Amino acid sequence: MAHQQSSGSILKQPLAVWAVAFASVIAFMGIGLVDPILPAIAADLKATPTETEMLFTTYLAVTGVAMFFTSWVSSRLGAKNTLMIGLILIVVFAAAAGLSPNAEAIMGFRAGWGLGNALFISTALATIVGAASGGTSSAIILYEAALGLGIAIGPLLGGVLGGISWRGPFFGTAVLMAIGFIAIVTMLKTNPEKPKPTRLSAPFRALRNPALGTLAGAALFYNIGFFVLLAYTPFALQKLGLGDAMTLGFIFFGWGVAVAVASVWGAPLLTSRLPRTRTMWIVLPLLGIDLIVAGFLASSAVGIIVCVIVGGLLLGVMNTVLTESVMEATDLPRSVASSAYSGVRFIGGAIAPPGATLLASTFATSTPYFAGGVSVLVAAVIIIIGSRRLRRVDGFEETQQQEAEVLAIADAN
């Protein structure tokens, strides 16, 4: 059966939701911000492509590991305080990265940036879903729209400021995040109810839930393909003469717009006609094929760019459908489910960038795309094999045994 979409409009939201969404746009800009300046950083700081890709890995690895503990932090400090701490950390470490004398220092500061991002992103998702009007689906579409918009603007801003200096994007992010901090402080009211503390082990226990574990496992392999496309492509295009920051910025701006458009309009269109699991059955193999085609077209700049834009459309659909599925799959607290899923997902993203450049240097320019495509196909297989565990995601009632499993895990938390 097709998933029934909420009738609420994503535009009719409380002011607090818009404040968090605005700050989310800026936070997600940090993911793609360094993309256009990777070749420039490598050249100016005399770093290898693999060393430069560690700017992604340290950021994503720390984000992923820290995600497992964000629900424990937010349940004790409250959502608003957690969001503000996350934003402060991003401001401090983004500015420090801009002042760095070498690639190693940037890696360290990107790790601190990742910690702030983990505190913010996981809490932002739970806050938007909890405070938004129009139901869970509308809230998630708004969240994913913020993700897509941030990912679109990040490379463009990185290209524009990176055309002046590779340090510019870091300082620009620090300023924008400071604005986001002010928006959260002034527009997000503190919840008068004291949050119920969760156990430190809650996200790890949550992964024992069959549905959440299946989705997290698929997200691990899916995100490898995601970051092969995002983080490795600048070096592939540099070999074809398209390595300047502005050119890369515009290419990935187009990619980010495709992600945003598919998140807001493409995903709801598909899930209004098909169950979420069937949507993933279709989109994941198409994304895997897109990456494999990029591998065959690795000697063509036009071919790679077309695959990047098409990949953006497919990624936009998958981001929304996966996030909706995680929020609907269990009765676990949203902050716990978000922490567990996001932690696994970002760890997958951390593996991809240096792995891609190592594969390229060892074998050929096309190899990372082939590996990314295979990884996404593995994610598709996980979803297909685990489809019986995901019946609730498609709107089916769970069996008494499944309900008992969910309640047992929830009680343990």
Helices and strands as residue ranges (DSSP letters): H 15-33, G 35-37, H 38-44, H 49-77, H 79-98, H 103-131, H 135-162, H 168-187, H 202-206, H 210-227, I 228-232, H 233-238, H 245-261, I 262-266, H 267-271, H 276-296, H 301-329, H 334-362, H 367-385, G 387-394, H 400-412
